[in-house]
Amino acid sequence: MTLLFKCDMTAAEPWLEALANQMPDREIRVFPDIGSREDIEYALVYEPPPGLMKSLPNLKVIFSLWVGIDHLTKDPELPPVPVVRMVERCLTASMTEYVVQQVLNFHKDCLDYRALQAKRHWEQLELKAAWDRNVGILGLGTLGRDAAEKLAALGFNVAGWSRMQKEMPDIDCYHGSEGLSPFLARTHILVCLLPLTDATRGILNKQLFEQLPRGASVINCARGGHLVEPDLLQALDDGQLAGAALDVFEQEPLPDNHQFWNHPRIVVTPHIAAFSLPETAVESVVNNIDRIEAGQPPLNAVDFERGY
């Protein structure tokens, strides 16, 4: 069995070490040193050149180095083999940590206290218990479910929305177009963890913001394409929204002259909400290869009809 590996070579060494440690009996080839293309059965890649995957005649599966697959779907000649999203325990844990951190920041009025500190003004704002703060998670996949469970364990009143109906203990689950409005109407802090598809692009827009309670906050750590940036700025300036925490942007890095940098009600982080450790990520790849070689379908394969 031969696996082709491609990523940003500045970050390759830890990945190659993890691959060597966990796949000692399997050949790892590093792009662009492909060798015989007929030998390659698996690919673990980020942004492969268009046509590269199609040129591997015995390719069985493409593993994405990212949880997202947009870097793969840009290839118009992507072959009809399973594409597997990166789902692994470090990525899930780190995303949940980010979500919990930002929810707590809004819950504890950190933006307001920073402003008061800048004015050297001592004032104690109204305190609320976690169970009086409604958190809503847009997207109940692996990441959304874990974040919802951890927030509920902290005492928040958590609900989730998904395209199709789902059930979770202690989480109010809404679904479909008919469930979106009631979900938004009860949400004080909204977290977007949706996949980016044609249906979800631009979902964080004026119409959605207007359905949230006045003074709600928004956290986007999914994809920059979910957010209509002018609509967010308008909602903040109008007071419909009290704050936003943004980790992802339509253009990255965020341009120096972008309005988000200096906005007093926006927290900007440079796409660091979640990360994968090579050792835990490779562990998930090896587990899936073992499944495939045992005649079982891979876990976390992309459904291209749904877009994720």
One Martini backbone bead per residue (centre of mass of N, CA, C, O) as a GRO file, in nm:
protein
  308
    1MET     BB    1   0.095   0.036   0.023
    2THR     BB    2   0.033   0.374  -0.102
    3LEU     BB    3   0.102   0.713   0.006
    4LEU     BB    4   0.004   1.042  -0.060
    5PHE     BB    5   0.170   1.352   0.026
    6LYS     BB    6   0.020   1.691   0.082
    7CYS     BB    7   0.162   2.010   0.176
    8ASP     BB    8   0.287   2.244   0.354
    9MET     BB    9   0.628   2.218   0.388
   10THR     BB   10   0.654   2.378   0.664
   11ALA     BB   11   0.453   2.128   0.795
   12ALA     BB   12   0.556   1.827   0.727
   13GLU     BB   13   0.736   1.682   0.939
   14PRO     BB   14   0.526   1.588   1.159
   15TRP     BB   15   0.364   1.417   0.957
   16LEU     BB   16   0.587   1.222   0.867
   17GLU     BB   17   0.640   1.111   1.148
   18ALA     BB   18   0.356   1.000   1.202
   19LEU     BB   19   0.343   0.816   0.956
   20ALA     BB   20   0.594   0.642   1.027
   21ASN     BB   21   0.490   0.544   1.309
   22GLN     BB   22   0.185   0.435   1.202
   23MET     BB   23   0.321   0.336   0.894
   24PRO     BB   24   0.583   0.131   0.868
   25ASP     BB   25   0.462  -0.074   0.619
   26ARG     BB   26   0.428   0.196   0.449
   27GLU     BB   27   0.431   0.394   0.173
   28ILE     BB   28   0.567   0.728   0.150
   29ARG     BB   29   0.477   0.999  -0.061
   30VAL     BB   30   0.613   1.316  -0.162
   31PHE     BB   31   0.522   1.588  -0.290
   32PRO     BB   32   0.649   1.548  -0.620
   33ASP     BB   33   0.744   1.242  -0.540
   34ILE     BB   34   0.565   0.994  -0.686
   35GLY     BB   35   0.631   0.815  -0.911
   36SER     BB   36   0.441   0.557  -0.948
   37ARG     BB   37   0.101   0.601  -0.997
   38GLU     BB   38  -0.004   0.297  -0.966
   39ASP     BB   39   0.069   0.265  -0.648
   40ILE     BB   40  -0.150   0.465  -0.563
   41GLU     BB   41  -0.428   0.450  -0.310
   42TYR     BB   42  -0.356   0.705  -0.129
   43ALA     BB   43  -0.459   1.044  -0.008
   44LEU     BB   44  -0.291   1.316   0.172
   45VAL     BB   45  -0.434   1.646   0.135
   46TYR     BB   46  -0.345   1.989   0.022
   47GLU     BB   47  -0.394   2.140  -0.256
   48PRO     BB   48  -0.404   1.994  -0.516
   49PRO     BB   49  -0.347   1.979  -0.823
   50PRO     BB   50  -0.505   1.988  -1.095
   51GLY     BB   51  -0.537   1.637  -1.186
   52LEU     BB   52  -0.380   1.456  -0.985
   53MET     BB   53  -0.597   1.252  -0.889
   54LYS     BB   54  -0.671   1.148  -1.177
   55SER     BB   55  -0.363   1.031  -1.230
   56LEU     BB   56  -0.459   0.797  -1.023
   57PRO     BB   57  -0.573   0.484  -1.109
   58ASN     BB   58  -0.567   0.342  -0.787
   59LEU     BB   59  -0.746   0.521  -0.633
   60LYS     BB   60  -0.955   0.509  -0.334
   61VAL     BB   61  -0.870   0.767  -0.145
   62ILE     BB   62  -0.941   1.097  -0.008
   63PHE     BB   63  -0.762   1.290   0.225
   64SER     BB   64  -0.821   1.553   0.426
   65LEU     BB   65  -0.639   1.797   0.608
   66TRP     BB   66  -0.920   1.912   0.632
   67VAL     BB   67  -1.244   1.961   0.720
   68GLY     BB   68  -1.247   2.086   0.462
   69ILE     BB   69  -1.313   2.066   0.079
   70ASP     BB   70  -1.261   2.322  -0.108
   71HIS     BB   71  -0.962   2.246  -0.200
   72LEU     BB   72  -1.085   2.006  -0.384
   73THR     BB   73  -1.344   2.119  -0.548
   74LYS     BB   74  -1.168   2.300  -0.746
   75ASP     BB   75  -1.145   2.034  -0.896
   76PRO     BB   76  -1.288   1.937  -1.203
   77GLU     BB   77  -1.124   1.628  -1.190
   78LEU     BB   78  -1.238   1.475  -0.969
   79PRO     BB   79  -1.257   1.172  -0.870
   80PRO     BB   80  -1.480   0.883  -0.805
   81VAL     BB   81  -1.393   0.902  -0.490
   82PRO     BB   82  -1.358   0.903  -0.177
   83VAL     BB   83  -1.408   1.174   0.054
   84VAL     BB   84  -1.231   1.271   0.354
   85ARG     BB   85  -1.276   1.416   0.636
   86MET     BB   86  -1.140   1.587   0.903
   87VAL     BB   87  -1.174   1.374   1.191
   88GLU     BB   88  -1.058   1.470   1.515
   89ARG     BB   89  -0.993   1.514   1.851
   90CYS     BB   90  -0.833   1.783   1.842
   91LEU     BB   91  -1.015   1.947   1.660
   92THR     BB   92  -1.266   1.927   1.837
   93ALA     BB   93  -1.150   2.038   2.103
   94SER     BB   94  -1.047   2.316   1.995
   95MET     BB   95  -1.320   2.422   1.902
   96THR     BB   96  -1.463   2.408   2.172
   97GLU     BB   97  -1.278   2.600   2.321
   98TYR     BB   98  -1.344   2.847   2.149
   99VAL     BB   99  -1.646   2.858   2.191
  100VAL     BB  100  -1.643   2.878   2.498
  101GLN     BB  101  -1.477   3.132   2.519
  102GLN     BB  102  -1.673   3.324   2.357
  103VAL     BB  103  -1.924   3.276   2.520
  104LEU     BB  104  -1.805   3.376   2.790
  105ASN     BB  105  -1.736   3.661   2.697
  106PHE     BB  106  -2.033   3.740   2.649
  107HIS     BB  107  -2.155   3.652   2.918
  108LYS     BB  108  -1.923   3.847   3.076
  109ASP     BB  109  -1.885   4.125   2.924
  110CYS     BB  110  -1.591   4.186   2.799
  111LEU     BB  111  -1.627   4.427   2.611
  112ASP     BB  112  -1.733   4.623   2.829
  113TYR     BB  113  -1.490   4.602   3.027
  114ARG     BB  114  -1.277   4.705   2.832
  115ALA     BB  115  -1.406   4.983   2.795
  116LEU     BB  116  -1.397   5.062   3.095
  117GLN     BB  117  -1.093   5.033   3.132
  118ALA     BB  118  -1.009   5.254   2.924
  119LYS     BB  119  -1.175   5.471   3.126
  120ARG     BB  120  -1.147   5.404   3.430
  121HIS     BB  121  -1.430   5.247   3.493
  122TRP     BB  122  -1.633   5.162   3.768
  123GLU     BB  123  -1.853   4.882   3.677
  124GLN     BB  124  -2.135   4.680   3.749
  125LEU     BB  125  -2.287   4.455   3.577
  126GLU     BB  126  -2.522   4.257   3.493
  127LEU     BB  127  -2.600   3.942   3.607
  128LYS     BB  128  -2.587   3.602   3.473
  129ALA     BB  129  -2.695   3.302   3.434
  130ALA     BB  130  -2.645   3.046   3.225
  131TRP     BB  131  -2.960   2.955   3.219
  132ASP     BB  132  -3.026   3.266   3.099
  133ARG     BB  133  -2.851   3.169   2.846
  134ASN     BB  134  -2.889   3.144   2.501
  135VAL     BB  135  -2.762   2.890   2.296
  136GLY     BB  136  -2.674   2.862   1.941
  137ILE     BB  137  -2.628   2.594   1.702
  138LEU     BB  138  -2.501   2.594   1.381
  139GLY     BB  139  -2.466   2.283   1.360
  140LEU     BB  140  -2.468   1.904   1.411
  141GLY     BB  141  -2.202   1.793   1.402
  142THR     BB  142  -1.925   1.709   1.549
  143LEU     BB  143  -1.865   2.000   1.648
  144GLY     BB  144  -2.148   2.092   1.744
  145ARG     BB  145  -2.203   1.866   1.949
  146ASP     BB  146  -1.966   1.914   2.138
  147ALA     BB  147  -2.024   2.208   2.209
  148ALA     BB  148  -2.309   2.164   2.320
  149GLU     BB  149  -2.233   1.970   2.552
  150LYS     BB  150  -2.033   2.161   2.703
  151LEU     BB  151  -2.231   2.399   2.748
  152ALA     BB  152  -2.443   2.237   2.905
  153ALA     BB  153  -2.244   2.157   3.138
  154LEU     BB  154  -2.227   2.477   3.222
  155GLY     BB  155  -2.562   2.563   3.200
  156PHE     BB  156  -2.660   2.616   2.936
  157ASN     BB  157  -2.909   2.703   2.701
  158VAL     BB  158  -2.925   2.464   2.447
  159ALA     BB  159  -2.928   2.483   2.088
  160GLY     BB  160  -3.005   2.329   1.765
  161TRP     BB  161  -2.922   2.339   1.409
  162SER     BB  162  -3.045   2.157   1.116
  163ARG     BB  163  -3.134   2.024   0.824
  164MET     BB  164  -3.176   1.769   0.982
  165GLN     BB  165  -3.294   1.563   1.200
  166LYS     BB  166  -3.205   1.573   1.553
  167GLU     BB  167  -3.068   1.413   1.855
  168MET     BB  168  -3.022   1.539   2.202
  169PRO     BB  169  -2.931   1.546   2.507
  170ASP     BB  170  -3.031   1.853   2.648
  171ILE     BB  171  -3.112   1.938   2.343
  172ASP     BB  172  -3.256   2.162   2.136
  173CYS     BB  173  -3.394   2.055   1.823
  174TYR     BB  174  -3.363   2.191   1.506
  175HIS     BB  175  -3.515   2.204   1.165
  176GLY     BB  176  -3.509   2.347   0.895
  177SER     BB  177  -3.685   2.613   0.779
  178GLU     BB  178  -3.908   2.591   1.011
  179GLY     BB  179  -3.677   2.599   1.256
  180LEU     BB  180  -3.512   2.869   1.239
  181SER     BB  181  -3.679   3.097   1.368
  182PRO     BB  182  -3.721   2.976   1.658
  183PHE     BB  183  -3.422   2.944   1.712
  184LEU     BB  184  -3.342   3.247   1.690
  185ALA     BB  185  -3.551   3.374   1.898
  186ARG     BB  186  -3.382   3.213   2.152
  187THR     BB  187  -3.097   3.354   2.076
  188HIS     BB  188  -2.812   3.516   2.223
  189ILE     BB  189  -2.591   3.300   2.119
  190LEU     BB  190  -2.432   3.257   1.807
  191VAL     BB  191  -2.316   2.955   1.639
  192CYS     BB  192  -2.106   2.882   1.360
  193LEU     BB  193  -2.088   2.519   1.220
  194LEU     BB  194  -2.112   2.511   0.922
  195PRO     BB  195  -2.113   2.417   0.622
  196LEU     BB  196  -2.003   2.508   0.299
  197THR     BB  197  -2.266   2.598   0.084
  198ASP     BB  198  -2.501   2.707  -0.122
  199ALA     BB  199  -2.713   2.720   0.124
  200THR     BB  200  -2.498   2.875   0.343
  201ARG     BB  201  -2.423   3.106   0.189
  202GLY     BB  202  -2.491   3.397   0.363
  203ILE     BB  203  -2.659   3.332   0.634
  204LEU     BB  204  -2.512   3.579   0.772
  205ASN     BB  205  -2.765   3.810   0.780
  206LYS     BB  206  -3.002   4.041   0.806
  207GLN     BB  207  -3.240   3.846   0.836
  208LEU     BB  208  -3.117   3.682   1.067
  209PHE     BB  209  -3.051   3.906   1.274
  210GLU     BB  210  -3.358   4.001   1.304
  211GLN     BB  211  -3.435   3.714   1.459
  212LEU     BB  212  -3.287   3.808   1.686
  213PRO     BB  213  -3.234   3.925   1.969
  214ARG     BB  214  -3.174   4.204   2.103
  215GLY     BB  215  -2.826   4.187   2.171
  216ALA     BB  216  -2.689   3.983   2.025
  217SER     BB  217  -2.450   3.723   1.943
  218VAL     BB  218  -2.167   3.634   1.720
  219ILE     BB  219  -2.018   3.321   1.600
  220ASN     BB  220  -1.747   3.262   1.358
  221CYS     BB  221  -1.594   2.915   1.288
  222ALA     BB  222  -1.617   2.823   0.987
  223ARG     BB  223  -1.684   3.041   0.732
  224GLY     BB  224  -1.658   3.333   0.560
  225GLY     BB  225  -1.905   3.271   0.354
  226HIS     BB  226  -2.140   3.304   0.573
  227LEU     BB  227  -2.073   3.614   0.570
  228VAL     BB  228  -2.222   3.936   0.564
  229GLU     BB  229  -2.045   4.202   0.634
  230PRO     BB  230  -2.231   4.456   0.609
  231ASP     BB  231  -2.458   4.336   0.790
  232LEU     BB  232  -2.298   4.326   1.050
  233LEU     BB  233  -2.223   4.624   1.078
  234GLN     BB  234  -2.515   4.725   1.084
  235ALA     BB  235  -2.612   4.559   1.333
  236LEU     BB  236  -2.410   4.691   1.528
  237ASP     BB  237  -2.482   4.995   1.479
  238ASP     BB  238  -2.799   4.941   1.556
  239GLY     BB  239  -2.802   4.712   1.806
  240GLN     BB  240  -2.890   4.423   1.732
  241LEU     BB  241  -2.594   4.380   1.790
  242ALA     BB  242  -2.329   4.345   2.042
  243GLY     BB  243  -2.152   4.110   1.895
  244ALA     BB  244  -1.837   3.964   1.757
  245ALA     BB  245  -1.681   3.650   1.659
  246LEU     BB  246  -1.394   3.611   1.437
  247ASP     BB  247  -1.204   3.346   1.245
  248VAL     BB  248  -1.336   3.398   0.959
  249PHE     BB  249  -1.279   3.481   0.601
  250GLU     BB  250  -1.303   3.569   0.279
  251GLN     BB  251  -1.028   3.717   0.342
  252GLU     BB  252  -0.698   3.568   0.359
  253PRO     BB  253  -0.582   3.779   0.505
  254LEU     BB  254  -0.681   4.042   0.667
  255PRO     BB  255  -0.697   4.341   0.576
  256ASP     BB  256  -0.561   4.628   0.703
  257ASN     BB  257  -0.836   4.810   0.613
  258HIS     BB  258  -1.033   4.669   0.779
  259GLN     BB  259  -1.308   4.723   0.989
  260PHE     BB  260  -1.269   4.493   1.201
  261TRP     BB  261  -1.010   4.570   1.357
  262ASN     BB  262  -1.153   4.852   1.503
  263HIS     BB  263  -1.395   4.725   1.619
  264PRO     BB  264  -1.546   4.731   1.939
  265ARG     BB  265  -1.751   4.457   1.865
  266ILE     BB  266  -1.492   4.295   1.754
  267VAL     BB  267  -1.349   3.974   1.731
  268VAL     BB  268  -1.020   3.885   1.616
  269THR     BB  269  -0.911   3.583   1.453
  270PRO     BB  270  -0.653   3.381   1.267
  271HIS     BB  271  -0.761   3.094   1.210
  272ILE     BB  272  -0.752   2.921   1.530
  273ALA     BB  273  -0.983   2.746   1.654
  274ALA     BB  274  -0.868   2.495   1.487
  275PHE     BB  275  -0.668   2.189   1.521
  276SER     BB  276  -0.422   1.958   1.414
  277LEU     BB  277  -0.266   1.674   1.508
  278PRO     BB  278  -0.077   1.454   1.355
  279GLU     BB  279  -0.119   1.203   1.544
  280THR     BB  280  -0.439   1.216   1.545
  281ALA     BB  281  -0.489   1.234   1.241
  282VAL     BB  282  -0.343   0.974   1.153
  283GLU     BB  283  -0.513   0.788   1.321
  284SER     BB  284  -0.773   0.833   1.149
  285VAL     BB  285  -0.653   0.733   0.883
  286VAL     BB  286  -0.572   0.447   0.967
  287ASN     BB  287  -0.854   0.354   1.049
  288ASN     BB  288  -0.971   0.387   0.761
  289ILE     BB  289  -0.782   0.197   0.611
  290ASP     BB  290  -0.860  -0.052   0.771
  291ARG     BB  291  -1.152  -0.051   0.680
  292ILE     BB  292  -1.109  -0.072   0.375
  293GLU     BB  293  -0.931  -0.343   0.392
  294ALA     BB  294  -1.202  -0.481   0.533
  295GLY     BB  295  -1.459  -0.373   0.350
  296GLN     BB  296  -1.519  -0.086   0.458
  297PRO     BB  297  -1.639   0.211   0.501
  298PRO     BB  298  -1.564   0.522   0.543
  299LEU     BB  299  -1.534   0.770   0.756
  300ASN     BB  300  -1.643   1.087   0.673
  301ALA     BB  301  -1.776   1.097   0.409
  302VAL     BB  302  -1.865   1.267   0.135
  303ASP     BB  303  -2.168   1.431   0.038
  304PHE     BB  304  -2.219   1.582  -0.267
  305GLU     BB  305  -2.522   1.650  -0.250
  306ARG     BB  306  -2.482   1.822   0.022
  307GLY     BB  307  -2.156   1.925   0.052
  308TYR     BB  308  -2.040   1.717   0.325
   0.00000   0.00000   0.00000
